[in-house]
Amino acid sequence: MTFDIIQSVHTSIVGDEIYLEYTDGDGTRHFFLRDYDRHTNYYYDEDGLGLKIISSGGYYIMSDDNGNEYKFDRTDGLLKQTRDENGNGYNIEYQNNKLRQIVQVN
């Protein structure tokens, strides 16, 4: 059993391609491939979910077309923050790779 808030993004190599592998709250893995044709640094999901990920600073930031954002730490890959289009969300804290605290932000 996992909590829906336990999500992660990690680098994964498949063949000759570098993918970002997103594991959602129910454990489903989704793969994102960089789209060099668009001349951006975004990785787009292969499942057609409308998700994209960009690496910014020490984070992977995943967003959708509705303005929702999910921030993952690049070091451990764990979800650290969520925000919706209105700025509501959660800050997620870990200690020794264990969930410590979830703080709602409005």
N, CA, C and O atoms as a DFTB+ gen file, in Angstrom:
424 C
 N C O
     1  1       0.837      -1.177       0.000
     2  2       0.000       0.000       0.000
     3  2       0.887       1.247       0.000
     4  3       1.886       1.314       0.717
     5  1       0.503       2.234      -0.818
     6  2       1.199       3.513      -0.833
     7  2       0.182       4.640      -0.714
     8  3      -1.001       4.460      -1.001
     9  1       0.656       5.790      -0.292
    10  2      -0.172       6.982      -0.257
    11  2      -0.093       7.661      -1.612
    12  3       0.944       7.618      -2.274
    13  1      -1.186       8.288      -2.026
    14  2      -1.218       8.963      -3.310
    15  2      -0.154      10.057      -3.400
    16  3       0.299      10.382      -4.498
    17  1       0.244      10.619      -2.287
    18  2       1.216      11.707      -2.268
    19  2       2.654      11.197      -2.501
    20  3       3.548      11.981      -2.823
    21  1       2.865       9.894      -2.338
    22  2       4.201       9.317      -2.553
    23  2       4.389       9.101      -4.050
    24  3       3.902       8.123      -4.617
    25  1       5.101      10.028      -4.675
    26  2       5.363      10.001      -6.105
    27  2       6.831      10.330      -6.320
    28  3       7.475      10.916      -5.450
    29  1       7.360       9.953      -7.483
    30  2       8.777      10.215      -7.732
    31  2       9.063      10.365      -9.226
    32  3       8.284       9.924     -10.071
    33  1      10.192      10.993      -9.528
    34  2      10.725      11.109     -10.884
    35  2      12.195      10.738     -10.839
    36  3      12.949      11.251     -10.012
    37  1      12.599       9.840     -11.734
    38  2      13.995       9.409     -11.833
    39  2      14.394       9.323     -13.298
    40  3      13.546       9.166     -14.176
    41  1      15.682       9.427     -13.551
    42  2      16.216       9.217     -14.886
    43  2      16.261       7.722     -15.165
    44  3      16.601       6.920     -14.295
    45  1      15.910       7.365     -16.397
    46  2      15.913       5.963     -16.795
    47  2      16.463       5.872     -18.215
    48  3      16.088       6.667     -19.077
    49  1      17.338       4.923     -18.461
    50  2      17.899       4.737     -19.796
    51  2      17.251       3.506     -20.418
    52  3      17.298       2.409     -19.861
    53  1      16.649       3.713     -21.581
    54  2      16.019       2.624     -22.322
    55  2      16.644       2.622     -23.708
    56  3      16.451       3.553     -24.489
    57  1      17.394       1.570     -24.003
    58  2      18.133       1.541     -25.266
    59  2      19.155       2.656     -25.269
    60  3      20.004       2.737     -24.382
    61  1      19.072       3.515     -26.270
    62  2      19.980       4.658     -26.379
    63  2      19.352       5.963     -25.907
    64  3      19.984       7.018     -25.978
    65  1      18.124       5.900     -25.430
    66  2      17.399       7.105     -25.049
    67  2      17.403       7.312     -23.529
    68  3      17.338       6.357     -22.756
    69  1      17.479       8.581     -23.125
    70  2      17.346       8.947     -21.717
    71  2      15.919       9.410     -21.493
    72  3      15.457      10.367     -22.115
    73  1      15.238       8.733     -20.612
    74  2      13.855       9.056     -20.266
    75  2      13.802       9.579     -18.834
    76  3      14.712       9.347     -18.039
    77  1      12.729      10.284     -18.522
    78  2      12.380      10.551     -17.140
    79  2      11.243       9.599     -16.817
    80  3      10.273       9.500     -17.568
    81  1      11.364       8.906     -15.708
    82  2      10.369       7.924     -15.286
    83  2       9.615       8.472     -14.079
    84  3      10.186       8.662     -13.005
    85  1       8.338       8.719     -14.273
    86  2       7.474       9.243     -13.224
    87  2       6.649       8.090     -12.663
    88  3       5.962       7.393     -13.409
    89  1       6.718       7.893     -11.354
    90  2       5.898       6.889     -10.675
    91  2       4.820       7.641      -9.919
    92  3       5.110       8.429      -9.018
    93  1       3.554       7.386     -10.302
    94  2       2.454       8.124      -9.681
    95  2       2.043       7.494      -8.357
    96  3       2.669       6.537      -7.901
    97  1       1.003       8.024      -7.745
    98  2       0.589       7.622      -6.406
    99  2       0.132       6.189      -6.268
   100  3       0.173       5.633      -5.170
   101  1      -0.310       5.566      -7.374
   102  2      -0.730       4.163      -7.270
   103  2       0.348       3.198      -7.762
   104  3       0.117       1.994      -7.868
   105  1       1.534       3.747      -8.061
   106  2       2.661       2.907      -8.452
   107  2       2.827       2.725      -9.950
   108  3       3.759       2.049     -10.386
   109  1       1.939       3.317     -10.753
   110  2       2.059       3.221     -12.209
   111  2       3.238       4.057     -12.680
   112  3       3.415       5.198     -12.253
   113  1       4.043       3.477     -13.563
   114  2       5.193       4.183     -14.112
   115  2       4.830       4.784     -15.463
   116  3       4.218       4.130     -16.308
   117  1       5.216       6.037     -15.650
   118  2       4.990       6.751     -16.903
   119  2       6.345       7.250     -17.391
   120  3       7.159       7.729     -16.602
   121  1       6.580       7.134     -18.692
   122  2       7.859       7.537     -19.252
   123  2       7.712       8.818     -20.061
   124  3       6.746       9.004     -20.802
   125  1       8.705       9.700     -19.895
   126  2       8.742      10.988     -20.569
   127  2      10.004      11.041     -21.415
   128  3      11.091      10.708     -20.943
   129  1       9.859      11.458     -22.656
   130  2      10.988      11.569     -23.579
   131  2      11.109      13.026     -24.018
   132  3      10.110      13.698     -24.276
   133  1      12.338      13.494     -24.096
   134  2      12.571      14.873     -24.532
   135  2      12.208      15.006     -26.003
   136  3      12.580      14.166     -26.822
   137  1      11.485      16.059     -26.327
   138  2      11.069      16.321     -27.701
   139  2      12.013      17.351     -28.310
   140  3      11.822      18.556     -28.149
   141  1      13.035      16.861     -29.011
   142  2      14.033      17.746     -29.593
   143  2      13.470      18.548     -30.764
   144  3      14.012      19.600     -31.103
   145  1      12.391      18.069     -31.389
   146  2      11.798      18.783     -32.516
   147  2      11.202      20.121     -32.108
   148  3      11.139      21.046     -32.919
   149  1      10.763      20.233     -30.853
   150  2      10.158      21.484     -30.373
   151  2      11.212      22.468     -29.875
   152  3      10.884      23.597     -29.509
   153  1      12.475      22.046     -29.858
   154  2      13.592      22.894     -29.422
   155  2      13.366      23.458     -28.014
   156  3      13.636      24.631     -27.754
   157  1      12.868      22.608     -27.115
   158  2      12.700      22.990     -25.718
   159  2      13.422      21.961     -24.856
   160  3      13.901      20.943     -25.356
   161  1      13.491      22.234     -23.575
   162  2      14.090      21.293     -22.635
   163  2      13.031      20.461     -21.922
   164  3      13.318      19.822     -20.910
   165  1      11.809      20.466     -22.446
   166  2      10.732      19.707     -21.830
   167  2      10.769      18.247     -22.252
   168  3      11.132      17.904     -23.378
   169  1      10.380      17.404     -21.307
   170  2      10.141      15.992     -21.564
   171  2       8.625      15.798     -21.546
   172  3       7.950      16.284     -20.639
   173  1       8.087      15.091     -22.541
   174  2       6.639      14.909     -22.665
   175  2       6.273      13.451     -22.416
   176  3       7.002      12.535     -22.798
   177  1       5.114      13.254     -21.760
   178  2       4.705      11.888     -21.443
   179  2       4.318      11.145     -22.715
   180  3       3.778      11.731     -23.654
   181  1       4.600       9.859     -22.729
   182  2       4.306       9.012     -23.878
   183  2       2.902       8.432     -23.831
   184  3       2.474       7.772     -24.778
   185  1       2.177       8.669     -22.738
   186  2       0.843       8.103     -22.575
   187  2      -0.255       9.043     -23.065
   188  3      -1.428       8.670     -23.063
   189  1       0.104      10.247     -23.480
   190  2      -0.895      11.202     -23.941
   191  2      -1.706      11.817     -22.816
   192  3      -2.851      12.217     -23.024
   193  1      -1.122      11.897     -21.621
   194  2      -1.824      12.460     -20.466
   195  2      -1.756      13.990     -20.424
   196  3      -2.401      14.615     -19.582
   197  1      -0.985      14.589     -21.321
   198  2      -0.843      16.040     -21.333
   199  2       0.116      16.553     -20.279
   200  3       0.026      17.713     -19.875
   201  1       1.032      15.712     -19.827
   202  2       2.005      16.094     -18.810
   203  2       3.346      16.392     -19.461
   204  3       3.702      15.798     -20.479
   205  1       4.088      17.323     -18.859
   206  2       5.446      17.612     -19.312
   207  2       6.305      17.907     -18.093
   208  3       5.810      18.357     -17.060
   209  1       7.606      17.644     -18.231
   210  2       8.556      17.841     -17.141
   211  2       9.734      18.648     -17.655
   212  3      10.230      18.417     -18.758
   213  1      10.177      19.602     -16.839
   214  2      11.397      20.353     -17.140
   215  2      12.293      20.295     -15.908
   216  3      11.810      20.270     -14.776
   217  1      13.593      20.274     -16.140
   218  2      14.559      20.326     -15.058
   219  2      14.898      21.789     -14.815
   220  3      15.311      22.503     -15.729
   221  1      14.716      22.230     -13.555
   222  2      14.975      23.618     -13.211
   223  2      15.639      23.672     -11.844
   224  3      15.048      23.274     -10.840
   225  1      16.867      24.166     -11.812
   226  2      17.609      24.191     -10.554
   227  2      17.784      22.774     -10.045
   228  3      18.218      21.898     -10.793
   229  1      17.460      22.541      -8.809
   230  2      17.598      21.215      -8.223
   231  2      16.315      20.402      -8.283
   232  3      16.150      19.440      -7.533
   233  1      15.394      20.790      -9.184
   234  2      14.086      20.134      -9.217
   235  2      13.692      19.695     -10.618
   236  3      14.135      20.258     -11.620
   237  1      12.852      18.677     -10.658
   238  2      12.071      18.356     -11.846
   239  2      10.695      18.948     -11.586
   240  3      10.099      18.693     -10.539
   241  1      10.189      19.726     -12.517
   242  2       8.867      20.327     -12.357
   243  2       7.950      19.750     -13.427
   244  3       8.165      19.942     -14.624
   245  1       6.920      19.038     -12.968
   246  2       5.945      18.441     -13.866
   247  2       4.695      19.310     -13.864
   248  3       4.226      19.727     -12.805
   249  1       4.159      19.582     -15.042
   250  2       2.961      20.409     -15.137
   251  2       1.998      19.810     -16.153
   252  3       2.368      18.982     -16.986
   253  1       0.743      20.260     -16.053
   254  2      -0.269      19.845     -17.020
   255  2      -0.873      21.094     -17.657
   256  3      -0.496      22.217     -17.321
   257  1      -1.806      20.890     -18.570
   258  2      -2.415      22.011     -19.295
   259  2      -3.375      22.824     -18.438
   260  3      -3.810      23.895     -18.859
   261  1      -3.716      22.343     -17.249
   262  2      -4.658      23.042     -16.369
   263  2      -3.974      23.931     -15.337
   264  3      -4.651      24.530     -14.501
   265  1      -2.647      24.028     -15.378
   266  2      -1.926      24.884     -14.449
   267  2      -1.495      24.206     -13.161
   268  3      -1.019      24.877     -12.246
   269  1      -1.651      22.894     -13.069
   270  2      -1.185      22.163     -11.888
   271  2       0.312      21.896     -12.022
   272  3       0.812      21.627     -13.114
   273  1       1.020      21.976     -10.891
   274  2       2.465      21.780     -10.887
   275  2       2.884      20.864      -9.755
   276  3       2.346      20.927      -8.649
   277  1       3.850      20.015     -10.049
   278  2       4.396      19.066      -9.081
   279  2       5.910      19.217      -9.113
   280  3       6.531      19.110     -10.171
   281  1       6.502      19.467      -7.943
   282  2       7.944      19.700      -7.869
   283  2       8.617      18.514      -7.177
   284  3       8.279      18.162      -6.047
   285  1       9.581      17.906      -7.883
   286  2      10.313      16.744      -7.398
   287  2      11.778      17.111      -7.200
   288  3      12.368      17.772      -8.055
   289  1      12.365      16.696      -6.096
   290  2      13.777      16.918      -5.825
   291  2      14.606      16.054      -6.774
   292  3      14.352      14.856      -6.894
   293  1      15.585      16.641      -7.442
   294  2      16.404      15.867      -8.394
   295  2      17.345      14.904      -7.680
   296  3      17.769      13.913      -8.275
   297  1      17.678      15.165      -6.434
   298  2      18.606      14.296      -5.712
   299  2      17.973      12.961      -5.356
   300  3      18.526      11.907      -5.667
   301  1      16.812      13.002      -4.703
   302  2      16.170      11.744      -4.294
   303  2      14.953      11.386      -5.143
   304  3      14.409      10.288      -5.015
   305  1      14.522      12.304      -6.007
   306  2      13.404      12.045      -6.906
   307  2      12.026      12.172      -6.284
   308  3      11.024      11.970      -6.969
   309  1      11.951      12.502      -5.003
   310  2      10.671      12.501      -4.300
   311  2       9.886      13.795      -4.506
   312  3      10.463      14.872      -4.656
   313  1       8.561      13.668      -4.510
   314  2       7.666      14.812      -4.625
   315  2       7.793      15.685      -3.387
   316  3       7.655      15.198      -2.265
   317  1       8.056      16.975      -3.583
   318  2       8.254      17.903      -2.474
   319  2       7.161      18.959      -2.382
   320  3       6.938      19.535      -1.317
   321  1       6.468      19.217      -3.512
   322  2       5.495      20.296      -3.491
   323  2       4.479      20.109      -4.616
   324  3       4.825      19.663      -5.710
   325  1       3.220      20.457      -4.334
   326  2       2.188      20.501      -5.365
   327  2       1.534      21.876      -5.327
   328  3       1.455      22.506      -4.272
   329  1       1.069      22.335      -6.476
   330  2       0.336      23.595      -6.557
   331  2      -0.693      23.456      -7.669
   332  3      -0.411      22.886      -8.723
   333  1      -1.913      23.993      -7.417
   334  2      -2.899      24.045      -8.484
   335  2      -2.881      25.443      -9.096
   336  3      -2.087      26.291      -8.688
   337  1      -3.748      25.682     -10.066
   338  2      -3.742      26.958     -10.783
   339  2      -4.047      28.154      -9.891
   340  3      -3.745      29.289     -10.260
   341  1      -4.645      27.918      -8.719
   342  2      -4.974      28.990      -7.784
   343  2      -3.941      29.161      -6.673
   344  3      -4.124      29.990      -5.781
   345  1      -2.860      28.388      -6.718
   346  2      -1.824      28.489      -5.707
   347  2      -2.035      27.595      -4.501
   348  3      -1.223      27.612      -3.576
   349  1      -3.103      26.817      -4.487
   350  2      -3.339      25.872      -3.389
   351  2      -2.480      24.634      -3.597
   352  3      -2.234      24.225      -4.732
   353  1      -2.030      24.047      -2.518
   354  2      -1.227      22.852      -2.682
   355  2      -0.725      22.302      -1.371
   356  3      -1.279      22.560      -0.302
   357  1       0.349      21.532      -1.486
   358  2       0.952      20.869      -0.332
   359  2       2.462      20.967      -0.419
   360  3       3.040      20.900      -1.504
   361  1       3.092      21.126       0.733
   362  2       4.534      20.962       0.877
   363  2       4.743      19.634       1.579
   364  3       4.141      19.377       2.622
   365  1       5.588      18.795       1.016
   366  2       5.812      17.457       1.551
   367  2       7.240      17.369       2.064
   368  3       8.185      17.677       1.337
   369  1       7.399      16.952       3.308
   370  2       8.719      16.862       3.921
   371  2       9.054      15.414       4.250
   372  3       8.203      14.632       4.673
   373  1      10.316      15.088       4.041
   374  2      10.826      13.752       4.345
   375  2      11.988      13.873       5.315
   376  3      12.682      14.888       5.357
   377  1      12.181      12.831       6.081
   378  2      13.348      12.725       6.944
   379  2      13.867      11.310       6.803
   380  3      13.144      10.348       7.060
   381  1      15.125      11.180       6.392
   382  2      15.724       9.868       6.144
   383  2      14.889       9.059       5.158
   384  3      14.653       7.868       5.364
   385  1      14.442       9.715       4.082
   386  2      13.632       9.098       3.026
   387  2      12.303       8.542       3.517
   388  3      11.721       7.676       2.863
   389  1      11.814       9.018       4.646
   390  2      10.500       8.634       5.150
   391  2       9.632       9.861       5.267
   392  3      10.089      10.923       5.689
   393  1       8.360       9.711       4.886
   394  2       7.433      10.818       4.958
   395  2       7.349      11.340       6.379
   396  3       7.072      10.578       7.306
   397  1       7.586      12.638       6.560
   398  2       7.588      13.231       7.886
   399  2       6.368      14.109       8.106
   400  3       5.740      14.068       9.164
   401  1       6.034      14.919       7.072
   402  2       4.987      15.909       7.265
   403  2       4.417      16.365       5.925
   404  3       5.144      16.494       4.941
   405  1       3.108      16.605       5.902
   406  2       2.439      17.211       4.743
   407  2       1.755      18.472       5.254
   408  3       0.959      18.419       6.191
   409  1       2.071      19.607       4.634
   410  2       1.513      20.882       5.049
   411  2       0.690      21.453       3.906
   412  3       1.192      21.638       2.797
   413  1      -0.577      21.731       4.184
   414  2      -1.461      22.319       3.185
   415  2      -1.163      23.799       3.067
   416  3      -0.998      24.487       4.074
   417  1      -1.094      24.296       1.828
   418  2      -0.809      25.704       1.547
   419  2      -1.953      26.266       0.725
   420  3      -2.273      25.746      -0.344
   421  1      -2.571      27.334       1.226
   422  2      -3.677      27.975       0.492
   423  2      -3.317      29.416       0.194
   424  3      -4.108      30.136      -0.416
